[in-house]
């Protein structure tokens, strides 16, 4: 089976390219996620948030709100 051996790049006569790859190819998934500009902007914004919680604070909050 050709698709099971390697990643395949499909190219249309107009020059558009598509990738046919194994779904659980983790490195490729990471690459595709990194190319998602909207997600990267969201993660950058979240990383700048000043509010942080310790594990103990989270545990206490969970115990106080059954």
N, C-alpha and C positions, 0 to 999 in steps of 0.2 A: 504494500500500500504506500504510495508515494507521499501522501500528506503526513503519514505517521513517522517518516524518517527525518524530515527537516522542516524548517519554516519555509513556506513558499510565498514568493512575491508575484502577484498577478498584475499584469500591466495591460491596460486597455489600449486600443489603437490611438486614442486621444492623449495618452500619456498618464492617465490617472493610475495610481498604484494602490493595491490592497494587499494586506498580509493575511495569510492563512497559517495559523500557528496552533500548537497544542495549548489548550485553555489553561492548564496549570503551569505554564512556563513563567515562573515567578519573576525572573529578571525582566522579561518583556512586559509583564503587568506593571512592574515598578516603573519602567520607562514610560509606559502609556499614562500612568497616573501623574508622573512628573511633568508631562506635556499638557496636562489639564490646567490651564491658566486660572480658571475660576476657583478650582479646588486649592491650588497653590496660594492664591491671594487670601482665601479663607483661612488656610492653615497659618499663613504669616500673620494675619490679624489676630488669630487666637493665641499665637505664641507670644504676642506683645501684651496680652492681658496681665495686669499686675496681681489680680486676686489668685491666690494659690491656697490649697488645702493640704494639710498633712493627712496621713493615713489615719491617725488617731482622731482627728476632727471629723473625717468622713464616717468612721466607725461610730463615734458618739452621735452623730446626726442620724444615722440609720437606726440606732437603738432607741432614739427619742421619737422617731416617727414610724411606728409599726405598720 
